[in-house]
Amino acid sequence: MPLTEADFPYEAQVAFFMFRLLSDVWDGASGTYFGKDFGPIEAFFNIYDVQDRVLILELIKTIETHSIDYINDRNAQKRKAAERAASAKDYVHNVKG
């Protein structure tokens, strides 16, 4: 049975919540995921009265690191699959022609 956020300690649950509040930053040209925009983090900490800000920020950065790796790996796989499909289509087209 896979873990859910509820299986983690309170501080990790807060970090997941804060992580979801932050906007994603993407490179528009390449489609690379850069991570989160941490500009509003202090405001979110204040609004939600986060006590252990250093720990929560460290947890958010850990979540972000894993997310960046996962998303960029998944996008690279999709890109490679699309390139293989296009290459195969060109090959079949050239053989018939």
C-alpha positions in Angstrom: 0.0 0.0 0.0 1.6 3.3 -1.1 2.2 6.1 1.5 -0.1 9.1 1.5 0.6 12.5 3.0 -1.4 11.5 6.1 1.2 8.9 6.8 3.9 11.6 7.4 4.5 13.6 10.5 2.7 16.9 11.0 5.6 19.0 9.8 5.8 17.0 6.5 2.1 17.5 6.0 2.5 21.3 6.4 5.4 21.2 3.9 3.3 19.3 1.4 0.5 21.9 1.9 2.9 24.8 1.5 4.5 23.2 -1.6 1.1 23.0 -3.3 0.5 26.7 -2.6 3.6 27.8 -4.5 3.4 28.4 -8.2 5.4 26.2 -10.7 8.2 27.8 -12.8 8.7 26.4 -16.3 11.0 27.3 -19.1 8.6 28.2 -21.9 11.1 27.4 -24.7 12.2 23.9 -23.6 9.4 22.8 -21.3 11.9 22.2 -18.5 10.4 22.4 -15.0 12.5 24.6 -12.8 10.7 24.1 -9.5 8.6 26.4 -7.4 8.5 30.2 -7.0 9.5 30.9 -3.4 8.6 34.6 -3.6 5.5 34.4 -1.5 6.7 31.8 1.0 7.1 34.3 3.9 3.6 35.5 3.4 2.3 31.9 3.4 4.3 31.2 6.6 2.7 34.3 8.2 -0.9 33.6 7.0 -0.8 30.0 8.2 1.3 30.8 11.4 4.0 28.3 10.6 6.2 27.9 13.6 9.3 25.9 12.6 9.9 27.7 9.3 13.5 26.4 8.8 12.4 22.8 9.0 9.3 23.3 6.8 11.4 25.1 4.2 14.0 22.3 4.2 11.2 19.8 3.7 9.7 21.9 0.9 13.1 22.1 -0.8 13.4 18.3 -0.5 10.0 17.8 -2.0 10.8 20.2 -4.8 14.1 18.5 -5.6 12.3 15.1 -6.1 9.5 16.8 -8.1 12.0 18.5 -10.4 13.8 15.2 -11.1 10.5 13.2 -11.6 8.8 15.8 -13.8 11.9 16.4 -16.0 12.6 12.6 -16.3 9.0 12.0 -17.3 9.0 14.8 -19.9 12.3 13.5 -21.3 10.8 10.0 -21.7 7.7 11.5 -23.5 10.0 13.6 -25.8 12.1 10.5 -26.7 8.9 8.4 -27.3 7.6 11.2 -29.6 10.9 11.3 -31.4 11.0 7.5 -31.9 7.4 7.6 -33.2 8.2 10.4 -35.6 11.4 8.6 -36.8 9.4 5.4 -37.3 6.8 7.2 -39.3 9.4 8.8 -41.5 11.0 5.4 -42.0 7.8 3.8 -43.0 7.0 6.7 -45.3 10.3 6.5 -47.0 10.1 2.7 -47.5 6.7 2.9 -49.2 7.7 5.9 -51.3 
